[in-house]
Amino acid sequence: MGKLGIKVRQKREESSISQEKLAELAQIHRTYISTIERGQQNISLTILIRLADALSISLEELFSDL
C-alpha cells in the first residue's frame, strides 16, 4: 500500500491538484486521500478506478513501477 500511496501522491502533485480537489473529483473524503497517500489504507477496486479517473490516468499507469 505504501508504494501505491506514493504513486497517487506523485500523480496528484504532477496534476497540480490538492488532496481536497482530488477527493472531490473521486467522490471520496479528503482524509481518505491522506490515508491512501500515507499507505495506511487498503483500497478497493472501485476507489482505485475513481482515483485513476480523477487523475486522468489509466489503472495500468497507476500500477506501473510498483
Buried (B, 14 or more C-beta within 10 A) or exposed (E): EEEBBBBBBEBBEEBEBEBEBBBBBBEBEEEBBBBBBEBEBEBEEEBBEBBBBBBEBEEEEBEEEE
